[in-house]
Every structure is written in C-alpha cells, then in structure tokens.
C-alpha cells in the first residue's frame, strides 16, 4: 500500500473527533483453541487450523451503533483493514492516517496509529482488539487520550472494554455528544500467552487508561479465585460429578472452578482450555471448535462452565471454542453453570452475560438458570445477551 501524505485537513473545532483503530487479527485464535494470536508463528498456526478474522465484523457492529446516535462527527482511522474499510462500508468517508500498513498488520502498526491519533487530538480513541491491543494503545497515549475498547480478542481481562460491540458504539457516540460525561481510570491487564498455553496464568497490571463510563456499558476487571475458596470449589465439583449422566459427553470449560471437576474425575485437563469427557474418560484436551463438533457426534452432550469472576461472562471470554454452533448442538437445557457464592457476589447483583459472536444465539440463551454454588446447593441467576 502506498504511503499517504499530508494528513487530512484542518479540524473543525466545533466538531468532535472519533479515532478508530482495528487489530484485524484479534480473536482469531479463540475458536481454534490457541488462546490468542500474538506472534507470526501463532498467527500462521491459526490460519492453518482454519481460523478467520472476526475483529472487522465486530468493529462494524460498533460503528453501526455509533452512527445510529452520533450525528455529525469527524472520524480519523488507520488505513485498510485497520479501520478504513469498515468505516467506508458503513457509508461514511473517514480521514485516513498518513501511514503505511503491511498485511497482516502488527502491534507496531497499532502503536503508530495510536501515536498519530494522539498528535491529531482525537476526542475519543475507539479500538478493536483484546488485552494485547489495549497494551499497545496504552503505551502510546498513556492517560492523555480517552479510549474505549471494542471486545474482539481472546483475552479481555482488562476493564477498558465495553460489554459488547454495540454498546461500545453507543457509549462512544454518547460521550462525544456530551450525554455521558463520566470517565474513570480503568486497568489494562495482560497475560503471557506462552505461559497460558502451558496452563499457567500469569497476569499483571500494565497501567490505567481513561475511559468513558456508563453503568451496563463497560465490563469489569476479571477477578481471580481466592485460595481459601478451594474447598467450596471441591464441594461444588462433587455435586456436579454426582449428577453427570452416563453416556453423555460433557464439555468442560476453563477455570479453577471447573478444574476441580476434572481433578475429582482424576483426568488430565487444560486449566485455560476446553476439554471433553464421557463416562469418566477424557475424550479430548484443549480442543478447538471443530474438534468439539467432531467429537460430540450424535449422542447427548452437556456443557460445564463457570462465569468469569468480576465480569459475569459465561461464553465469549476465554472459552471461544464453545461457539454458538457448539452451544446450539448441546442445547441450553444441558448447560451446567458452576460458581461459588463468593464469585456470584463479585457480580454485585448484575446478570450473567453471553457474547458468543452470534446475536440470535445470545438472545436464545437469555433466561433464568440454576447455578451450582455448592454440594447440592443451587442459586437462580438471570442470563442476558451482552
């Protein structure tokens, strides 16, 4: 792509400016069980496993919602797949940064775009990606630009993301129109993907980003399980194992809560991946979406999943192999939700959420579910589309 010269035009001081940066490969590794797409080797592997980009379509959802309430706005974006194409396909003509982008784009392109947008004085920087993208943006803008994340990655532990793409677009427009004036400093967290693939979660705080805030529009920081909760998790796991049916294939999602089920069954497991068991035997470990669908076959199946602590997501955060197609195949009546009382309290009365990347499936899943919260203990919790 030829470099663009001469940015844009002199800004209209009366017109608010939205900056948009898309990480086109964010989230590609999710459904195929790769935990992310950091690095060329992992990206190549994702392609070889049949992964396809999801970030541009998720960003398009956000831009559609943004246009529905924004009115006249100036949009600055990065070239090509990093934003320009999505904005043009929405019917708008963006101003495009004077930078050259190779395909596939890299974190260096994300950082360059963020730095240029900071220089341009954008009023809000809307970015599509995961925790790695948030880190790249933070390193360039620090606390000098208000930002908001469109959740498109595999890992979204940070508190800088909207609950879904549509809410990201709505909140961005409301902030620029002055209807939402509240902002807060939100944590940017990330983990070592290499350690994650080996089953070790090593998350740390990288800094704070200023985001617009409206209750119900922004997700919380992922909360981990406390060590002294382990005995509660073990009791909960015993209750689940007691009720597991013969000849039913159970998909076991990631997390320390569901890990206790696998330990009780004395099976190898992937702490941060998706496993499959039947009749006390391991059918597959750390599986991707296609592997799950192939192994499920035609017999009955179930899903054992725990919501993300502090955020409340059942699907769509770290367990993308359990896709909308997989969920439909299993059926919502065979979803087993496991969460300790302490984890449930971390949601502060908010409902549990699903963000499967398929709106129809998310709405179909909505309703009230029993949550296993101890040995033969149940709570009733509401589940909503994110």
C-alpha positions in Angstrom: 0.0 0.0 0.0 1.4 3.4 -1.0 2.0 5.8 1.9 -0.4 8.6 2.3 1.0 12.1 2.7 -0.5 15.2 4.2 -2.9 14.3 6.9 -6.3 15.1 6.4 -7.4 18.7 6.8 -7.6 21.4 9.5 -10.1 20.2 12.1 -13.4 21.9 12.7 -13.1 23.0 16.4 -16.9 22.6 16.8 -16.9 19.0 15.6 -15.9 16.2 17.8 -13.4 13.6 16.5 -13.5 9.9 16.8 -10.4 7.9 16.2 -10.8 4.2 15.2 -8.1 1.5 15.2 -8.8 -2.1 14.4 -6.5 -5.0 15.2 -7.7 -7.2 12.3 -6.3 -10.5 13.7 -7.5 -10.1 17.3 -9.5 -13.0 18.4 -8.6 -15.3 15.5 -7.0 -17.9 17.8 -10.1 -18.2 20.1 -12.3 -20.8 18.3 -9.3 -23.0 17.3 -8.0 -23.1 20.9 -4.9 -21.0 20.6 -5.6 -18.5 23.4 -4.6 -15.6 21.3 -2.7 -14.5 18.1 0.5 -12.9 19.5 3.4 -13.5 17.1 3.7 -14.6 13.5 4.1 -18.3 14.3 0.8 -18.4 16.2 -1.0 -16.4 13.5 0.2 -18.9 10.9 -1.0 -21.8 13.0 -4.4 -20.1 13.4 -4.7 -19.8 9.6 -3.6 -23.5 9.2 -6.4 -24.5 11.6 -9.0 -22.7 9.6 -9.3 -19.6 11.7 -10.9 -16.5 10.1 -10.8 -12.8 11.2 -13.6 -11.7 13.5 -12.4 -8.3 14.6 -13.5 -6.3 11.5 -17.1 -7.6 11.7 -17.3 -6.8 15.4 -15.9 -3.3 14.8 -18.5 -2.9 12.0 -21.2 -3.6 14.7 -19.8 -0.9 16.8 -19.6 1.7 14.0 -23.2 0.9 13.0 -24.4 1.6 16.6 -22.2 4.7 16.7 -23.8 6.2 13.5 -27.3 5.5 14.9 -26.8 8.0 17.6 -23.8 10.1 16.8 -25.0 12.8 14.4 -22.3 14.7 12.5 -18.8 13.5 13.6 -15.3 13.6 12.2 -13.7 10.1 12.0 -10.0 9.5 11.7 -8.9 6.0 11.2 -5.9 3.8 10.1 -5.6 2.6 6.5 -7.2 -0.5 5.0 -8.2 -3.4 7.4 -7.2 -1.3 10.4 -10.3 0.8 10.1 -10.6 2.5 6.7 -12.5 -0.4 5.0 -15.0 -0.8 7.9 -15.8 2.9 8.0 -16.2 3.2 4.2 -18.5 0.2 4.1 -20.7 1.9 6.8 -21.3 4.7 4.3 -19.0 7.3 5.8 -15.9 8.9 4.4 -13.1 8.8 7.0 -9.9 10.8 7.2 -7.1 8.3 6.9 -3.8 8.5 8.7 -0.6 9.0 6.7 1.0 5.7 7.4 1.8 2.6 5.5 0.4 -0.8 6.7 1.5 -4.2 5.5 -0.7 -7.2 5.7 -1.1 -8.8 8.2 -0.7 -5.7 10.4 1.4 -5.9 13.6 1.5 -4.4 17.0 3.9 -1.8 15.6 1.1 -0.5 13.3 -1.3 -0.3 16.2 1.2 1.7 18.2 2.0 4.0 15.2 -1.7 4.7 14.6 -2.4 5.4 18.3 0.6 7.9 18.4 -0.6 9.7 15.3 -4.2 10.0 16.7 -2.8 11.4 19.9 -1.0 14.0 17.8 -4.2 14.7 16.0 -6.0 15.4 19.3 -8.9 12.9 18.8 -11.6 13.3 21.4 -12.1 9.5 21.8 -10.0 6.6 20.6 -12.1 3.6 19.9 -10.1 0.4 19.3 -11.0 -3.2 18.4 -8.9 -5.9 19.9 -8.0 -7.7 23.1 -5.7 -7.1 26.1 -2.6 -7.0 23.8 -4.1 -4.3 21.7 -5.0 -2.3 24.8 -1.4 -2.6 26.0 -0.2 -1.2 22.6 -2.6 1.7 22.8 -1.8 2.5 26.4 1.9 2.6 25.7 1.4 5.5 23.2 -1.4 7.6 24.7 -1.0 6.9 28.5 -3.7 9.0 30.2 -3.7 11.8 27.7 -6.4 10.4 25.4 -9.8 9.0 26.4 -10.1 5.5 25.0 -12.7 2.6 24.8 -12.2 -1.0 23.7 -14.5 -3.0 21.3 -14.1 -6.5 22.7 -12.8 -8.7 19.8 -9.9 -10.5 21.3 -9.5 -13.9 23.1 -8.2 -12.4 26.3 -10.1 -9.5 27.7 -9.2 -9.3 31.4 -8.9 -5.5 31.3 -11.6 -3.2 32.4 -11.3 -0.9 29.4 -13.7 -2.8 27.1 -17.4 -2.3 26.5 -19.6 -5.3 27.3 -20.2 -5.8 23.5 -19.6 -4.0 20.2 -22.9 -2.3 20.0 -22.6 -0.9 23.5 -19.1 0.3 22.5 -20.5 2.3 19.6 -23.4 3.7 21.6 -21.2 4.8 24.5 -18.6 6.4 22.1 -21.3 8.5 20.5 -22.9 9.4 23.8 -19.6 10.5 25.2 -18.7 12.6 22.1 -22.2 14.2 22.2 -21.7 15.2 25.8 -24.5 12.9 27.0 -22.1 10.8 29.1 -19.6 13.0 30.8 -18.4 10.5 33.4 -14.9 8.9 32.9 -12.8 6.6 35.1 -9.4 5.2 35.2 -9.6 1.5 34.2 -7.0 -1.2 34.5 -5.1 -2.6 31.5 -4.1 -6.2 32.3 -2.4 -8.8 30.1 -1.0 -12.3 30.4 1.9 -14.2 28.9 0.4 -16.2 26.1 3.2 -18.7 26.0 2.7 -19.4 29.7 -1.1 -19.5 29.1 -0.7 -22.3 26.5 1.3 -24.3 29.1 -1.6 -23.9 31.6 -0.1 -21.1 33.7 -2.0 -17.9 34.2 0.4 -15.0 34.8 -1.5 -11.7 34.6 -0.2 -8.4 35.6 -1.2 -4.7 35.6 0.3 -2.6 32.9 -1.3 0.7 33.7 -4.5 2.7 33.7 -6.5 4.0 30.7 -9.1 6.8 30.8 -12.4 5.5 29.5 -16.0 6.9 29.3 -18.2 5.2 31.9 -21.8 4.3 32.0 -23.3 1.5 34.1 -24.2 -1.5 32.0 -22.0 -0.5 29.0 -18.5 -1.3 30.3 -17.2 -4.6 31.6 -15.4 -5.0 34.9 -11.9 -6.3 35.7 -11.6 -10.0 35.7 -11.4 -11.3 39.2 -9.5 -14.5 40.2 -10.5 -17.1 42.6 -9.2 -16.8 46.2 -7.1 -19.7 47.5 -9.4 -20.2 50.6 -12.3 -20.8 48.2 -10.8 -24.1 47.1 -12.7 -26.3 49.5 -16.0 -24.7 48.3 -15.0 -25.4 44.7 -14.3 -29.0 45.6 -17.7 -29.4 47.2 -19.3 -27.8 44.2 -17.4 -30.2 41.9 -18.6 -33.2 43.9 -22.2 -32.1 43.4 -21.6 -31.8 39.6 -19.9 -35.2 39.3 -22.7 -36.8 41.3 -25.2 -35.6 38.7 -23.2 -36.3 35.5 -25.1 -38.8 33.3 -23.9 -42.0 31.7 -23.1 -41.8 28.0 -23.3 -38.0 27.9 -20.3 -36.1 26.6 -19.5 -33.1 28.8 -17.6 -30.1 27.5 -15.7 -28.7 30.5 -14.7 -25.0 30.1 -11.6 -23.3 31.5 -11.2 -22.0 35.1 -10.1 -23.1 38.6 -13.8 -23.9 39.5 -14.3 -26.4 36.6 -10.7 -27.7 37.1 -11.9 -29.2 40.4 -14.4 -31.4 38.4 -11.5 -32.7 36.3 -9.4 -33.3 39.4 -12.2 -35.2 41.1 -12.6 -37.4 37.9 -8.8 -37.9 38.1 -8.4 -36.8 34.5 -5.7 -34.7 32.8 -7.1 -31.2 32.0 -6.3 -27.9 30.5 -6.7 -25.1 33.0 -7.2 -22.5 30.4 -8.6 -24.6 27.6 -11.7 -26.7 26.8 -11.8 -30.4 27.5 -14.3 -33.2 26.7 -15.2 -36.1 28.9 -17.7 -39.0 28.8 -18.3 -41.8 31.4 -15.3 -40.7 33.4 -12.9 -40.8 30.4 -11.1 -38.0 28.7 -12.1 -37.7 25.0 -10.0 -34.7 24.2 -7.9 -32.0 25.9 -7.6 -28.3 25.0 -9.9 -28.6 22.0 -10.9 -26.1 19.3 -14.4 -25.6 17.9 -14.2 -28.0 15.0 -12.7 -30.8 17.2 -15.5 -30.4 19.7 -18.1 -30.6 17.0 -16.5 -33.7 15.5 -16.1 -35.5 18.9 -19.6 -34.7 20.1 -21.1 -36.9 17.4 -24.8 -37.6 17.6 -25.2 -38.6 21.2 -26.4 -36.3 24.1 -24.0 -33.7 25.4 -23.6 -31.1 28.0 -21.5 -28.0 28.9 -20.0 -27.3 32.3 -18.9 -23.7 32.5 -18.1 -21.1 35.1 -18.6 -17.4 34.6 -15.6 -15.0 34.5 -15.2 -13.6 38.0 -15.9 -9.9 38.3 -17.3 -9.8 34.7 -20.0 -12.5 34.6 -19.4 -13.8 31.1 -20.5 -17.4 30.6 -19.4 -17.5 26.9 -17.2 -15.3 24.8 -14.4 -14.6 27.1 -11.5 -17.1 27.0 -13.7 -20.1 26.0 -14.4 -19.2 22.4 -14.1 -22.9 21.3 -17.6 -23.3 22.9 -19.0 -21.4 20.0 -22.6 -20.6 19.1 -22.7 -23.7 16.9 -21.5 -25.9 19.7 -23.9 -24.3 22.2 -26.8 -24.9 19.8 -25.8 -28.5 19.3 -25.7 -29.1 23.0 -28.9 -27.2 23.9 -29.4 -24.7 26.7 -31.2 -27.2 28.9 -27.9 -29.1 29.3 -25.7 -26.2 30.3 -24.4 -26.6 33.9 -23.2 -23.3 35.4 -20.8 -23.5 38.4 -19.9 -20.6 40.6 -19.1 -20.3 44.3 -21.1 -17.8 46.4 -18.0 -15.5 46.5 -17.8 -15.5 42.8 -21.5 -14.8 42.5 -21.1 -11.9 44.9 -18.4 -10.4 42.6 -21.2 -9.6 40.1 -22.9 -7.2 42.5 -26.4 -8.4 41.5 -25.8 -7.9 37.8 -26.9 -10.7 35.5 -24.6 -13.2 33.8 -23.7 -12.4 30.2 -23.2 -14.3 26.9 -21.3 -12.9 24.0 -21.0 -15.9 21.6 -20.5 -13.6 18.5 -24.0 -14.6 17.3 -26.8 -12.3 18.4 -29.6 -14.8 17.7 -27.9 -17.4 19.9 -27.2 -14.9 22.7 -30.9 -13.9 22.7 -31.9 -17.6 22.6 -29.7 -18.3 25.7 -31.2 -15.5 27.7 -33.3 -16.5 30.7 -33.1 -17.9 34.2 -30.7 -20.7 35.1 -29.8 -22.8 38.1 -26.2 -22.1 39.2 -24.4 -24.9 41.1 -22.9 -23.0 44.1 -22.0 -25.9 46.4 -22.6 -29.5 47.1 -26.3 -29.9 46.1 -26.7 -26.1 46.6 -28.4 -24.1 43.8 -29.0 -20.5 43.1 -31.2 -19.0 40.4 -29.4 -16.4 38.2 -30.5 -14.4 35.2 -28.5 -14.7 32.0 -28.7 -11.9 29.3 -27.2 -11.2 25.9 -24.2 -8.9 26.4 
